[in-house]
Amino acid sequence: MKAILCTRFGTPGDLELADLPDPRPGPGEAVVRIKAAALNFFDTLIIAGKYQHRPPFPFSPAAEFAGIVEVVGAGVTEVSAGDRVMGGIGWGAAREAVVVPADQLVKIPDVLDFERAAGLTVTYATTLYALRGRGALKPGETLAVLGASGGTGLACIEVGKIMGARVIACASSDEKLAFARDHGADDTVNYANEDLRSALKRLGGERGIDVVYDPVGGQYAEPAVRSLGWEGRYLVVGFAAGEIPKLPLNLVLLKSCDIRGVLWGSWVRREPKAQQALMADIVTWCAGGKLSAHVHAIYPLAEIAAALKAIADRKVMGKIVLRP
């Protein structure tokens, strides 16, 4: 089978297209023939050795995928050969086939195409866990989303609306904000030409912002925290800006607000049954048209370097998908 391999930490251009033996399942495992694999911002970090996890070489990037079960190992009852499935594995999906623990796979209905299904596991599951489990978002509350046109940002807009929130999308261009409005945002802030704190203060009114969803970090973190109202919640999702911010804790005291971390991958390992229930909601919503799972572009496997560059250059609205 064909596989994209990272043999040393470096740039997208250092990735290699290689031939590997077809995988075989062990007990409790399934081999999935991949029809689509989705990329995320952290793929640009993991191949550079800048992510919190450093897989042993050689490894393939891409954490999430959709495809067809080809064969199952001994003792597998969750899926059968021929099933349409999706899943998330941390890394390793940028290849034609992959071995996965069968209990980590999620069946997908025929109405959900592989390309959209491939991009559901990481961004939408992270977001639903963040808003439901960590943010305790309630109907009628105001939710501010930073980096609103990227994969996690788009997911947050759509999930936030399903949960009954008023959503303020914050991004760096009018084009990205128009995209956010098309996907349900009620208000927008262009933080490239407007002060984020002032804009959120205006839009939050006397009550302030109830929940901030921040996958960006950097210079936008502190003004976002300052925009929170009494007992607001600031969700730390990631640091796409590249800088890990330092926050003055007096802000937390004065607002009686919370800074809450969102480490979805570790939660999944601790709460696998809760993750299955969460994914069931996501699949139902997407199959029913409530989630767009918007695909910005589809690249052949061999063009992964161009795909990752588009993500790194902040040109992507929604998801980038590889098609083996």
Secondary structure, 3 states (H helix, E strand, C coil): CEEEEECCCCCHHHCEEEECCCCCCCCCEEEEEEEEEEECHHHHHHCCCCCCCCCCCCECCCCEEEEEEEEECCCCCCCCCCCEEEEECCCCCCECEEEEEHHHCEECCCCCCHHHHHCCHHHHHHHHHHHHHHCCCCCCCEEEEECCCCHHHHHHHHHHHHCCCEEEEEECCHHHHHHHHHCCCCEEEECCCCCHHHHHHHHHCCCCEEEEEECCCHHHHHHHHHCEEEEEEEEECCCCCCCCCCCCCHHHHHHCCEEEECCHHHHHHHCHHHHHHHHHHHHHHHHCCCCCCCEEEEEEHHHHHHHHHHHHCCCCCCEEEEEC
